[in-house]
Amino acid sequence: MIDIYVLVKKRLLTDRSMSGLDQSNTFLFEAHTKANKVQIRNAIERLFDVKVLSVNTASVHGKRRRRGRTVAKMPDWKKAFVKLREGDAIELL
């Protein structure tokens, strides 16, 4: 069992998440790569005291970065789209 504070790493604040997704009451989070939808739902409900209607996830593959002759790969990560019930919200910190 993964700790809920490790499961949900941070809220993603991008232009897309702030404009389009806030209208549909959907919030974006960076989640642990091995977390599933049920674990993410339970962690969000316990952390923010809200009711989650649905969770969609996307695995994002790390990009290759160059620094001179050296090529490195950034780590893979998971993006979680969390839709909340009408009236619930997660405040910006």
C-alpha positions as CSV (number, residue, x, y, z in Angstrom):
1,M,0.0,0.0,0.0
2,I,1.4,3.4,-1.0
3,D,1.0,6.3,1.3
4,I,-1.5,8.9,0.1
5,Y,1.1,11.7,0.4
6,V,3.4,9.7,-2.0
7,L,0.5,8.8,-4.3
8,V,-0.5,12.3,-5.3
9,K,2.7,14.4,-5.7
10,K,1.4,17.8,-6.8
11,R,-1.3,19.7,-8.6
12,L,-0.4,20.6,-12.2
13,L,-1.0,24.3,-12.9
14,T,-0.8,24.7,-16.7
15,D,-2.8,27.0,-19.0
16,R,-4.9,24.1,-20.2
17,S,-5.7,23.0,-16.6
18,M,-6.5,26.5,-15.5
19,S,-8.8,27.5,-18.3
20,G,-10.6,24.6,-19.9
21,L,-10.6,22.0,-17.2
22,D,-11.8,24.2,-14.4
23,Q,-15.0,24.9,-16.2
24,S,-15.8,21.1,-16.1
25,N,-14.7,20.9,-12.5
26,T,-11.7,18.7,-13.5
27,F,-8.3,19.1,-11.8
28,L,-4.9,17.8,-12.9
29,F,-2.4,16.0,-10.6
30,E,0.9,14.3,-11.0
31,A,0.6,10.9,-9.5
32,H,2.9,8.0,-8.6
33,T,3.7,5.9,-11.7
34,K,2.4,2.7,-10.1
35,A,-0.8,4.1,-8.7
36,N,-4.1,3.0,-10.1
37,K,-7.4,5.0,-10.5
38,V,-8.9,3.6,-7.3
39,Q,-5.9,4.5,-5.2
40,I,-5.8,8.0,-6.7
41,R,-9.5,8.5,-6.0
42,N,-9.2,7.5,-2.4
43,A,-6.1,9.7,-1.9
44,I,-7.8,12.8,-3.3
45,E,-11.0,12.2,-1.3
46,R,-9.0,11.9,1.9
47,L,-6.5,14.7,1.3
48,F,-9.0,17.4,0.1
49,D,-12.3,16.2,1.7
50,V,-14.1,16.2,-1.7
51,K,-16.2,13.6,-3.6
52,V,-14.5,12.3,-6.8
53,L,-16.8,11.3,-9.7
54,S,-14.1,9.9,-12.1
55,V,-10.4,9.6,-12.5
56,N,-8.7,9.3,-15.9
57,T,-4.9,8.7,-16.1
58,A,-2.2,9.1,-18.7
59,S,1.3,7.8,-18.6
60,V,3.7,10.4,-19.8
61,H,7.1,9.1,-21.2
62,G,10.2,11.1,-20.2
63,K,11.8,13.1,-22.9
64,R,15.5,12.8,-24.0
65,R,17.6,15.8,-23.1
66,R,21.1,16.7,-24.4
67,R,23.8,18.4,-22.5
68,G,26.8,18.6,-24.9
69,R,27.7,15.1,-25.9
70,T,25.7,13.5,-23.1
71,V,22.2,12.3,-23.7
72,A,19.9,11.7,-20.7
73,K,16.3,10.6,-20.4
74,M,14.0,12.4,-18.0
75,P,11.9,10.1,-15.8
76,D,8.4,8.8,-16.8
77,W,5.5,10.1,-14.8
78,K,1.7,9.8,-14.6
79,K,-0.9,12.4,-15.1
80,A,-4.3,12.1,-13.3
81,F,-7.5,14.0,-14.5
82,V,-9.8,14.1,-11.5
83,K,-13.4,15.2,-11.9
84,L,-15.2,16.4,-8.8
85,R,-18.9,16.5,-8.0
86,E,-20.8,19.8,-8.6
87,G,-20.0,22.3,-5.8
88,D,-16.7,20.7,-4.6
89,A,-13.5,22.5,-5.4
90,I,-9.8,22.3,-4.6
91,E,-8.3,25.6,-3.6
92,L,-5.0,26.8,-5.0
93,L,-2.2,27.0,-2.4
